[in-house]
Amino acid sequence: MQYIVDEYGVKTSVIVPYHLWEKINSDNQKLQNKLEVLLAIKDGLGEIKTAKKKYEEFQTLSDFLNESDS
């Protein structure tokens, strides 16, 4: 890696080899995907908590699977 510094010696930029840049981008995309899944789970758990407070009935897994086959 190479650093670019300003007139005060403060690092302002970095130059990385292309293969490292590709790995960084790939790792970042994987982390973004994990974050989306975790946030969706969090939202789902919040919906369950709200439904329980309102004494709403939940859809069964069998009903859900049958619905998605249609």
C-alpha positions as CSV (number, residue, x, y, z in Angstrom):
1,M,0.0,0.0,0.0
2,Q,1.1,3.6,-0.6
3,Y,-0.1,6.6,1.4
4,I,-0.6,10.1,0.1
5,V,0.1,12.8,2.6
6,D,-0.6,16.5,2.7
7,E,2.0,19.2,3.3
8,Y,1.7,18.5,7.1
9,G,2.4,14.8,6.8
10,V,-1.2,13.8,7.5
11,K,-2.4,10.8,5.5
12,T,-5.1,11.8,3.1
13,S,-5.4,8.9,0.7
14,V,-4.2,5.4,0.2
15,I,-3.3,3.4,-2.9
16,V,-4.0,-0.4,-2.6
17,P,-3.2,-3.2,-5.0
18,Y,-6.1,-4.1,-7.2
19,H,-6.4,-7.7,-5.8
20,L,-6.7,-6.2,-2.3
21,W,-9.3,-3.7,-3.4
22,E,-11.4,-6.6,-5.0
23,K,-11.2,-8.5,-1.7
24,I,-12.2,-5.4,0.3
25,N,-15.2,-4.9,-2.0
26,S,-16.2,-8.6,-1.8
27,D,-15.9,-8.7,2.0
28,N,-17.9,-5.5,2.2
29,Q,-20.7,-6.9,0.0
30,K,-20.9,-10.0,2.2
31,L,-21.2,-7.9,5.3
32,Q,-23.9,-5.8,3.7
33,N,-25.8,-9.0,2.9
34,K,-25.5,-10.2,6.5
35,L,-26.6,-6.8,7.8
36,E,-29.7,-6.9,5.6
37,V,-30.6,-10.4,6.9
38,L,-30.0,-9.4,10.6
39,L,-32.1,-6.3,10.2
40,A,-34.9,-8.3,8.6
41,I,-34.8,-10.7,11.5
42,K,-34.9,-7.8,14.0
43,D,-37.9,-6.4,12.2
44,G,-39.7,-9.8,12.2
45,L,-39.1,-10.2,15.9
46,G,-40.5,-6.7,16.5
47,E,-43.6,-7.7,14.5
48,I,-44.0,-10.8,16.6
49,K,-43.7,-8.8,19.8
50,T,-46.3,-6.3,18.6
51,A,-48.7,-9.1,17.5
52,K,-48.3,-10.9,20.9
53,K,-49.3,-7.7,22.7
54,K,-52.4,-7.4,20.5
55,Y,-53.2,-11.1,20.9
56,E,-53.1,-11.6,17.1
57,E,-53.0,-15.1,15.7
58,F,-49.8,-16.1,13.8
59,Q,-49.7,-17.8,10.5
60,T,-48.3,-21.3,10.8
61,L,-45.3,-22.4,8.9
62,S,-47.4,-25.0,6.9
63,D,-49.8,-22.2,5.9
64,F,-46.9,-20.0,4.8
65,L,-45.3,-22.7,2.8
66,N,-48.6,-23.7,1.1
67,E,-49.2,-20.0,0.4
68,S,-45.9,-19.6,-1.3
69,D,-46.5,-22.6,-3.5
70,S,-49.5,-21.0,-5.1
